[in-house]
Amino acid sequence: MTDVEIGTAIVAYIEPHAGQALEFNRWYERDHFYAATTAGPGAFSGARWVATRACKAVRPPGATWFGDAARGSFLTTVWLLDGKQAEWDAWVAKEMEELRAQPGRMFPGRDHVHTAVYRYFGEGSTDDELSAAVALDRGYAGVVAIALPDDEDAKELVGEILGPDIPVSVGLAQERVILSQAEPPPHAIVLGFTPGDPLDAWRSRVEPALARFPSVGFASPFLRTIPGTDAYVDDI
C-alpha cells in the first residue's frame, strides 16, 4: 500500500451553454484544467469525464439535487494530498485573479452547476494491494457518481458497488461549496471507477445497489474524456 493518502477532492459538475460544447471542451482541456486546477499545490491526480445522452438517460428521474437530469454534461475530479487544501485554495484564488485579467483566458459559455470541495472518508477495492490513491492514475474508462444525504449510507455504498465492473470506489463528504447553481443539501458522494463501459457497470452494480438507497440525490455514469480529441462532444 502507498503512504500517500487522499485528503480532499475538488469535484466540478459543469454544463456548457447550448452550441458551445466543442469550444468549452477545447478551452477546459487545453487551458483551465491545468491553469486553475491540477497545477496547484498538492494536486496529485485529476481527470475529466463526460455524460453522453445514453449516460443521462439512466439517471434516476427523481434524483435532482443538481438540477435537471438533462444538464451536467462534464465532470472534473481533482485529488489533493492530505493537508494541502488550504494551500491549494490560496493558490487558485491568486491564479483566478490573473486569469481573469488576461484576455481570452476565461470561458463565459458554461455554468458551474455544482463545484465543491469534498473530504475523503473511505474507499473500497477488490484488490487488497491496490489503494485508491494509486488507482486514480490507472486511466479508468469511466466513473459512476452517486450523491447521498448520509455519510453512513455512502460508506455502505462504497462497498456495495464493488465488483469486476467497479474494482475501486471512493467516498467523499462535502466540505465546502465553491460555486453552485443547484444548491443541493449537504451530502456525500461515492465515485466508482470502471475499467470498461460505465453503462455496463451501471446496470450490473449500480442499479441493483440504488434500489436499497431511496434517498439518492444524484446518480450518473460518465465516460472518461479522451485528451486531444473532441470525442463525445456531439453526443451530449
Backbone as numpy.savetxt, mean C-alpha at the origin, in Angstrom:
# Nx Ny Nz CAx CAy CAz Cx Cy Cz
17.13 -15.19 10.51 16.28 -13.99 10.51 17.16 -12.75 10.51
16.64 -11.67 9.95 17.39 -10.42 9.90 17.25 -9.64 11.20
18.27 -8.85 11.51 18.18 -7.95 12.65 17.51 -6.65 12.28
17.33 -6.40 10.99 16.62 -5.21 10.53 15.13 -5.41 10.77
14.49 -4.42 11.36 13.07 -4.55 11.66 12.28 -3.42 11.01
11.09 -3.75 10.53 10.17 -2.72 10.05 9.70 -1.89 11.24
9.77 -0.59 11.09 9.25 0.29 12.13 7.89 0.85 11.76
7.86 1.55 10.63 6.64 2.16 10.14 6.56 2.01 8.63
5.40 2.33 8.09 5.21 2.33 6.65 4.36 3.53 6.27
4.69 4.14 5.14 3.81 5.15 4.55 3.00 4.45 3.47
1.71 4.51 3.58 0.81 3.89 2.61 -0.01 5.00 1.97
0.14 5.14 0.65 -0.54 6.21 -0.09 -1.48 5.60 -1.12
-2.73 5.99 -1.04 -3.80 5.46 -1.89 -4.26 6.62 -2.76
-4.00 6.55 -4.08 -4.07 7.73 -4.95 -4.93 7.44 -6.19
-5.66 8.46 -6.62 -6.46 8.36 -7.84 -6.08 9.50 -8.78
-5.58 9.19 -9.98 -5.33 10.25 -10.96 -6.65 10.80 -11.48
-6.65 12.06 -11.86 -7.84 12.65 -12.45 -8.14 12.01 -13.81
-9.38 12.12 -14.23 -9.81 11.50 -15.48 -8.93 11.95 -16.65
-8.47 10.99 -17.41 -7.65 11.29 -18.58 -6.19 11.59 -18.28
-5.78 11.49 -17.01 -4.41 11.85 -16.65 -3.62 10.69 -16.04
-4.13 9.48 -16.19 -3.46 8.34 -15.57 -2.06 8.10 -16.14
-1.92 8.23 -17.45 -0.62 8.00 -18.08 0.41 9.01 -17.57
0.05 10.28 -17.58 0.97 11.32 -17.14 1.29 11.15 -15.65
0.27 10.81 -14.87 0.50 10.59 -13.44 1.48 9.45 -13.23
1.27 8.34 -13.91 2.14 7.17 -13.72 3.59 7.52 -14.02
3.81 8.23 -15.11 5.19 8.58 -15.49 5.80 9.56 -14.50
5.04 10.57 -14.07 5.56 11.53 -13.10 5.90 10.85 -11.78
4.97 10.04 -11.29 5.19 9.43 -9.97 6.35 8.44 -10.03
6.40 7.64 -11.08 7.45 6.63 -11.21 8.83 7.25 -11.38
8.92 8.28 -12.21 10.22 8.82 -12.59 10.73 9.91 -11.65
9.83 10.48 -10.86 10.24 11.61 -10.02 9.78 11.43 -8.58
8.49 11.52 -8.34 7.98 11.68 -6.99 8.25 10.48 -6.09
8.20 9.29 -6.63 8.42 8.08 -5.83 9.77 8.13 -5.14
10.76 8.66 -5.85 12.09 8.78 -5.27 12.27 10.09 -4.51
11.93 11.19 -5.17 12.25 12.52 -4.63 11.49 12.83 -3.34
10.33 12.21 -3.15 9.52 12.55 -1.98 9.18 11.35 -1.11
9.78 10.18 -1.39 9.48 9.02 -0.54 10.73 8.19 -0.26
11.17 7.40 -1.23 12.19 6.39 -0.93 13.60 6.95 -0.74
13.84 8.20 -1.14 15.16 8.80 -0.92 15.32 9.31 0.51
14.27 9.26 1.30 14.31 9.79 2.66 15.07 8.89 3.61
15.52 9.45 4.73 16.28 8.68 5.71 15.45 7.56 6.33
16.05 6.39 6.39 15.39 5.24 7.00 14.51 4.44 6.08
14.25 4.93 4.86 13.43 4.18 3.90 14.28 3.08 3.28
13.93 1.83 3.52 14.75 0.73 3.03 14.09 -0.10 1.94
12.82 0.14 1.68 12.13 -0.59 0.62 10.88 0.19 0.23
10.46 0.01 -1.02 9.24 0.67 -1.49 8.75 0.03 -2.76
7.47 0.18 -3.02 6.89 -0.39 -4.24 5.64 0.39 -4.60
5.28 0.28 -5.88 4.04 0.87 -6.37 3.15 -0.25 -6.90
1.84 -0.07 -6.71 0.87 -1.09 -7.06 -0.30 -0.42 -7.78
-1.01 -1.19 -8.61 -2.12 -0.64 -9.38 -3.30 -1.61 -9.37
-4.50 -1.05 -9.25 -5.72 -1.85 -9.29 -6.37 -1.68 -10.67
-6.41 -2.76 -11.42 -7.10 -2.76 -12.71 -8.61 -2.84 -12.48
-9.36 -2.78 -13.57 -10.81 -2.90 -13.45 -11.20 -4.24 -12.80
-10.47 -5.29 -13.16 -10.76 -6.60 -12.58 -10.48 -6.62 -11.08
-9.44 -5.92 -10.65 -9.15 -5.83 -9.22 -10.25 -5.06 -8.49
-10.69 -3.97 -9.09 -11.73 -3.17 -8.44 -13.07 -3.90 -8.39
-13.29 -4.78 -9.36 -14.58 -5.48 -9.44 -14.82 -6.40 -8.25
-13.75 -6.86 -7.59 -13.93 -7.77 -6.47 -13.91 -7.07 -5.12
-13.73 -5.75 -5.11 -13.76 -5.03 -3.85 -15.15 -5.15 -3.21
-15.22 -5.46 -1.92 -16.53 -5.58 -1.27 -17.31 -4.27 -1.40
-18.53 -4.30 -1.89 -19.27 -3.07 -2.17 -19.55 -2.22 -0.93
-19.63 -2.85 0.22 -19.91 -2.09 1.43 -18.67 -1.60 2.15
-17.51 -1.94 1.65 -16.26 -1.56 2.31 -15.78 -0.24 1.71
-16.34 0.86 2.18 -16.15 2.16 1.53 -15.46 3.19 2.43
-14.63 2.75 3.35 -13.92 3.72 4.19 -13.09 4.68 3.35
-12.58 4.19 2.22 -11.74 5.03 1.36 -12.54 5.58 0.18
-13.85 5.62 0.33 -14.70 6.21 -0.69 -15.17 5.23 -1.73
-15.58 5.76 -2.86 -16.11 4.99 -3.97 -15.13 3.88 -4.35
-15.62 2.65 -4.41 -14.76 1.51 -4.72 -14.19 1.57 -6.14
-14.76 2.41 -7.00 -14.22 2.56 -8.35 -13.00 3.46 -8.39
-12.72 4.14 -7.28 -11.56 5.04 -7.22 -10.42 4.37 -6.44
-9.28 5.03 -6.44 -8.13 4.48 -5.74 -7.41 3.47 -6.59
-6.85 3.93 -7.71 -6.24 3.02 -8.68 -4.80 2.67 -8.33
-4.11 3.56 -7.63 -2.69 3.34 -7.35 -2.44 3.30 -5.84
-1.55 2.41 -5.46 -1.15 2.27 -4.06 0.37 2.33 -4.00
0.89 3.10 -3.05 2.33 3.16 -2.81 2.60 2.68 -1.39
3.62 1.84 -1.24 4.05 1.39 0.08 5.53 1.70 0.24
5.87 2.41 1.30 7.25 2.75 1.61 7.53 2.31 3.04
8.63 1.59 3.24 8.92 0.94 4.52 10.13 1.60 5.17
9.97 1.96 6.44 11.02 2.65 7.20 11.53 1.78 8.34
12.81 1.94 8.62 13.40 1.28 9.77 12.80 1.80 11.06
12.85 0.98 12.09 12.33 1.38 13.39 13.09 2.60 13.90
12.35 3.58 14.39 12.95 4.77 14.96 13.30 5.87 13.98
12.97 5.69 12.70 13.36 6.66 11.68 12.21 7.54 11.19
11.00 7.32 11.68 9.86 8.05 11.13 9.99 9.56 11.32
10.39 10.01 12.50 10.49 11.45 12.76 11.54 12.09 11.85
12.65 11.40 11.64 13.68 11.93 10.75 13.17 12.00 9.31
12.43 10.98 8.89 11.84 10.99 7.55 10.83 12.12 7.41
10.02 12.33 8.44 9.02 13.41 8.41 9.68 14.76 8.20
10.75 15.02 8.92 11.45 16.29 8.79 12.05 16.44 7.40
12.60 15.35 6.88 13.19 15.38 5.54 12.13 15.66 4.48
10.98 14.98 4.55 9.98 15.13 3.50 9.34 16.52 3.55
9.21 17.10 4.73 8.66 18.46 4.82 9.55 19.44 4.08
10.85 19.33 4.28 11.80 20.20 3.59 11.82 19.91 2.09
11.80 18.63 1.75 11.84 18.24 0.34 10.62 18.75 -0.41
9.45 18.67 0.21 8.24 19.13 -0.45 8.26 20.64 -0.68
8.81 21.40 0.23 8.95 22.84 0.01 9.79 23.12 -1.24
10.88 22.38 -1.36 11.76 22.58 -2.50 11.10 22.14 -3.80
10.38 21.02 -3.78 9.71 20.54 -4.98 8.63 21.50 -5.44
7.86 22.03 -4.50 6.79 22.97 -4.86 7.35 24.24 -5.47
8.56 24.60 -5.12 9.18 25.82 -5.64 9.77 25.63 -7.03
9.84 24.39 -7.51 10.44 24.11 -8.81 9.35 23.86 -9.84
9.32 24.62 -10.93 8.28 24.43 -11.95 8.27 22.99 -12.48
7.08 22.42 -12.54 6.91 21.10 -13.13 7.22 19.92 -12.24
7.60 20.17 -10.98 7.97 19.06 -10.11 6.79 18.47 -9.34
5.65 19.12 -9.37 4.45 18.58 -8.73 3.40 18.32 -9.80
2.50 17.40 -9.50 1.48 17.00 -10.49 0.11 17.20 -9.87
-0.62 18.23 -10.30 -1.91 18.53 -9.67 -3.03 17.58 -10.05
-2.84 16.80 -11.10 -3.94 15.99 -11.61 -4.14 14.67 -10.91
-4.13 14.69 -9.56 -4.38 13.46 -8.80 -4.95 13.81 -7.44
-5.66 12.86 -6.83 -6.21 13.02 -5.49 -5.53 12.03 -4.55
-5.06 12.53 -3.42 -4.60 11.64 -2.36 -5.84 11.17 -1.61
-6.37 10.03 -2.01 -7.58 9.53 -1.37 -7.33 9.30 0.12
-6.23 8.63 0.42 -5.84 8.45 1.82 -4.36 8.11 1.89
-3.60 8.94 2.58 -2.18 8.70 2.78 -1.88 8.85 4.26
-1.27 7.82 4.84 -1.06 7.83 6.28 0.21 7.08 6.65
0.67 7.34 7.87 1.77 6.59 8.47 1.16 5.47 9.31
1.69 4.29 9.14 1.22 3.12 9.88 2.37 2.52 10.68
2.06 2.04 11.87 3.04 1.40 12.73 2.95 -0.13 12.59
4.07 -0.74 12.30 4.15 -2.20 12.18 3.81 -2.86 13.51
2.96 -3.88 13.48 2.68 -4.61 14.73 2.82 -6.12 14.60
3.04 -6.63 13.41 3.20 -8.07 13.31 3.23 -8.54 11.88
3.60 -9.80 11.72 3.71 -10.38 10.38 3.45 -11.87 10.45
3.25 -12.44 9.28 3.11 -13.88 9.15 3.90 -14.35 7.94
4.39 -15.58 7.99 5.15 -16.13 6.88 4.98 -17.63 6.85
4.92 -18.19 5.67 4.88 -19.65 5.54 6.26 -20.27 5.64
7.29 -19.43 5.72 8.68 -19.86 5.82 9.28 -19.24 7.07
9.60 -20.05 8.06 10.12 -19.55 9.32 11.43 -18.78 9.18
12.13 -19.01 8.07 13.42 -18.35 7.87 13.30 -17.03 7.10
12.09 -16.71 6.66 11.90 -15.51 5.84 11.13 -14.46 6.62
11.80 -13.35 6.96 11.12 -12.25 7.63 10.48 -11.34 6.60
9.49 -10.58 7.03 8.82 -9.65 6.11 9.78 -8.57 5.63
10.70 -8.11 6.49 11.63 -7.05 6.09 12.46 -7.47 4.89
12.87 -8.72 4.85 13.64 -9.23 3.72 12.72 -9.52 2.54
11.55 -10.06 2.82 10.62 -10.45 1.75 10.15 -9.27 0.92
10.16 -8.06 1.49 9.70 -6.88 0.77 10.46 -6.66 -0.53
11.69 -7.14 -0.61 12.50 -6.94 -1.82 12.47 -8.14 -2.76
11.54 -9.03 -2.57 11.41 -10.17 -3.48 10.71 -9.81 -4.79
10.14 -8.65 -4.85 9.46 -8.25 -6.09 8.18 -9.02 -6.33
7.36 -9.17 -5.30 6.12 -9.92 -5.45 5.24 -9.32 -6.53
4.50 -10.17 -7.22 3.68 -9.75 -8.36 2.48 -8.93 -7.94
2.03 -9.12 -6.71 0.83 -8.41 -6.28 0.75 -8.29 -4.78
-0.26 -7.56 -4.33 -0.52 -7.41 -2.91 -2.03 -7.32 -2.73
-2.51 -7.83 -1.62 -3.90 -7.60 -1.22 -3.87 -6.72 0.02
-4.72 -5.69 0.02 -4.78 -4.74 1.12 -6.15 -4.80 1.76
-6.18 -4.94 3.08 -7.44 -5.10 3.81 -7.40 -4.19 5.04
-8.41 -3.33 5.19 -8.50 -2.43 6.34 -9.56 -2.92 7.31
-9.20 -2.95 8.58 -10.08 -3.43 9.64 -10.09 -2.42 10.79
-11.17 -2.36 11.55 -11.24 -1.36 12.62 -10.48 -1.74 13.87
-10.09 -2.99 13.98 -9.56 -3.50 15.23 -8.22 -4.19 15.03
-7.24 -3.83 15.83 -5.93 -4.45 15.71 -5.98 -5.95 15.96
-6.85 -6.37 16.88 -6.92 -7.80 17.20 -7.43 -8.60 16.01
-8.45 -8.07 15.32 -8.92 -8.73 14.10 -7.81 -8.77 13.06
-7.08 -7.67 12.94 -6.00 -7.61 11.96 -4.91 -8.62 12.28
-4.56 -8.76 13.55 -3.56 -9.75 13.94 -4.01 -11.16 13.55
-5.28 -11.42 13.74 -5.81 -12.73 13.36 -5.77 -12.92 11.85
-6.13 -11.87 11.11 -6.16 -11.97 9.66 -4.77 -12.14 9.06
-3.75 -11.57 9.69 -2.37 -11.72 9.21 -2.04 -13.20 9.02
-2.46 -14.03 9.96 -2.22 -15.46 9.83 -3.26 -16.18 9.00
-4.49 -15.67 9.01 -5.60 -16.33 8.33 -5.40 -16.41 6.82
-4.80 -15.38 6.23 -4.69 -15.34 4.77 -3.45 -16.05 4.24
-2.57 -16.51 5.11 -1.34 -17.15 4.65 -1.62 -18.47 3.92
-0.82 -18.74 2.91 -0.92 -19.97 2.15 0.02 -19.90 0.97
-0.02 -20.87 0.07 0.88 -20.84 -1.08 0.73 -19.58 -1.93
-0.49 -19.03 -1.99 -0.73 -17.82 -2.79 -0.33 -16.54 -2.06
-0.22 -16.60 -0.73 0.18 -15.44 0.07 1.17 -15.92 1.12
2.46 -15.99 0.78 3.44 -16.54 1.71 3.87 -15.58 2.81
3.63 -14.29 2.63 4.06 -13.29 3.62 2.95 -12.26 3.79
2.68 -11.89 5.04 1.70 -10.84 5.33 2.22 -9.95 6.44
1.75 -8.71 6.45 2.21 -7.71 7.42 0.99 -6.99 7.99
1.03 -6.74 9.29 -0.03 -5.98 9.95 0.46 -4.60 10.35
-0.35 -3.58 10.07 0.01 -2.19 10.32 -1.16 -1.47 10.99
-0.88 -0.68 12.00 -1.90 0.13 12.68 -1.71 1.60 12.33
-2.80 2.27 11.97 -2.70 3.68 11.61 -2.15 4.50 12.78
-1.12 5.27 12.46 -0.51 6.13 13.48 -0.85 7.59 13.26
-0.80 8.03 12.01 -1.03 9.46 11.72 -1.43 9.64 10.27
-2.47 10.43 10.03 -2.90 10.73 8.68 -2.06 11.87 8.11
-1.60 11.70 6.88 -0.86 12.76 6.18 -1.82 13.58 5.33
-2.56 12.91 4.45 -3.58 13.54 3.61 -4.73 12.56 3.46
-5.94 13.06 3.47 -7.07 12.15 3.26 -8.29 12.91 2.78
-8.88 12.43 1.71 -10.19 12.91 1.27 -11.30 12.05 1.88
-10.95 10.80 2.18 -11.98 9.85 2.59 -12.28 9.90 4.08
-11.31 10.26 4.90 -11.47 10.36 6.34 -12.03 9.09 6.97
-11.34 7.97 6.79 -11.79 6.74 7.44 -11.54 6.79 8.94
-12.18 5.94 9.73 -11.91 5.91 11.17 -10.53 5.32 11.42
-10.01 5.46 12.65 -8.76 4.79 12.98 -8.87 3.30 12.66
-7.80 2.74 12.11 -7.92 1.37 11.61 -6.55 0.71 11.51
-6.58 -0.55 11.21 -5.38 -1.34 10.90 -5.48 -1.82 9.47
-4.32 -2.07 8.87 -4.26 -2.61 7.51 -3.44 -3.89 7.52
-3.94 -4.89 6.82 -3.18 -6.11 6.56 -2.80 -6.11 5.09
-1.51 -6.31 4.82 -1.01 -6.44 3.45 -0.50 -7.86 3.26
-1.03 -8.54 2.25 -0.58 -9.89 1.93 0.07 -9.90 0.55
1.29 -10.39 0.47 2.06 -10.33 -0.76 1.94 -11.63 -1.54
1.72 -11.49 -2.86 1.41 -12.63 -3.70 2.48 -12.84 -4.77
3.08 -14.03 -4.86 4.06 -14.28 -5.92 3.42 -14.39 -7.30
2.13 -14.72 -7.34 1.41 -14.83 -8.61 0.31 -13.79 -8.70
-0.67 -14.06 -9.54 -1.78 -13.13 -9.77 -2.51 -12.87 -8.45
-2.61 -11.61 -8.01 -3.30 -11.33 -6.75 -4.79 -11.67 -6.80
-5.37 -11.71 -7.99 -6.78 -12.12 -8.07 -6.95 -13.59 -7.73
-5.99 -14.42 -8.10 -6.06 -15.83 -7.71 -5.95 -15.96 -6.18
-5.02 -15.21 -5.60 -4.88 -15.24 -4.15 -6.12 -14.70 -3.46
-6.72 -13.70 -4.07 -7.94 -13.12 -3.53 -9.04 -14.20 -3.41
-9.21 -14.95 -4.48 -10.28 -15.96 -4.48 -9.96 -17.13 -3.56
-8.69 -17.52 -3.51 -8.35 -18.72 -2.73 -8.17 -18.44 -1.25
-7.65 -17.26 -0.88 -7.31 -16.99 0.51 -8.11 -15.85 1.14
-8.33 -14.77 0.37 -8.90 -13.57 0.99 -10.41 -13.67 1.12
-11.10 -14.02 0.04 -12.57 -14.07 0.11 -13.06 -15.00 1.22
-12.50 -16.21 1.36 -12.96 -17.06 2.48 -12.67 -16.44 3.84
-11.52 -15.76 3.97 -11.18 -15.14 5.25 -12.10 -13.97 5.56
-12.43 -13.17 4.57 -13.26 -11.98 4.81 -14.65 -12.34 5.31
-15.10 -13.54 5.00 -16.43 -13.96 5.47 -16.49 -13.99 7.00
-15.33 -14.08 7.62 -15.27 -14.13 9.09 -15.09 -12.75 9.71
-14.91 -11.72 8.86 -14.65 -10.38 9.36 -15.64 -9.40 8.72
-16.86 -9.29 9.25 -17.89 -8.48 8.60 -17.64 -6.98 8.66
-16.71 -6.52 9.49 -16.51 -5.08 9.64 -15.36 -4.55 8.80
-15.02 -5.23 7.73 -13.95 -4.78 6.85 -14.32 -3.42 6.24
-13.38 -2.46 6.30 -13.65 -1.12 5.79 -13.12 -0.88 4.40
-12.20 -1.72 3.95 -11.66 -1.65 2.60 -10.93 -2.95 2.32
-11.02 -3.40 1.08 -10.26 -4.58 0.68 -10.12 -4.59 -0.84
-8.89 -4.86 -1.30 -8.65 -4.87 -2.74 -7.35 -5.59 -3.07
-7.33 -6.31 -4.19 -6.04 -6.77 -4.73 -5.43 -5.67 -5.60
-4.10 -5.70 -5.70 -3.35 -4.78 -6.55 -2.24 -5.55 -7.25
-1.95 -5.16 -8.48 -0.80 -5.68 -9.22 0.39 -4.76 -9.02
1.57 -5.33 -9.00 2.77 -4.51 -8.93 2.95 -3.78 -10.25
3.26 -2.50 -10.20 3.56 -1.79 -11.44 4.87 -2.33 -12.02
5.05 -2.16 -13.31 6.28 -2.60 -13.97 7.08 -1.36 -14.33
8.15 -1.08 -13.57 8.90 0.16 -13.80 9.40 0.28 -15.23
9.32 1.50 -15.75 9.76 1.75 -17.11 8.71 1.45 -18.16
7.49 1.12 -17.71 6.40 0.84 -18.65 5.14 1.56 -18.18
4.15 1.59 -19.07 2.83 2.11 -18.72 1.81 0.98 -18.61
2.31 -0.19 -18.23 1.43 -1.36 -18.10 0.29 -1.05 -17.15
-0.90 -1.50 -17.52 -2.14 -1.42 -16.73 -2.80 -0.04 -16.74
-2.12 0.98 -17.20 -2.68 2.33 -17.15 -3.97 2.44 -17.94
-4.07 1.69 -19.04 -5.28 1.73 -19.85 -6.39 0.83 -19.29
-6.16 0.20 -18.17 -7.11 -0.78 -17.63 -7.51 -0.44 -16.20
-7.59 0.85 -15.88 -8.02 1.22 -14.54 -9.37 1.94 -14.57
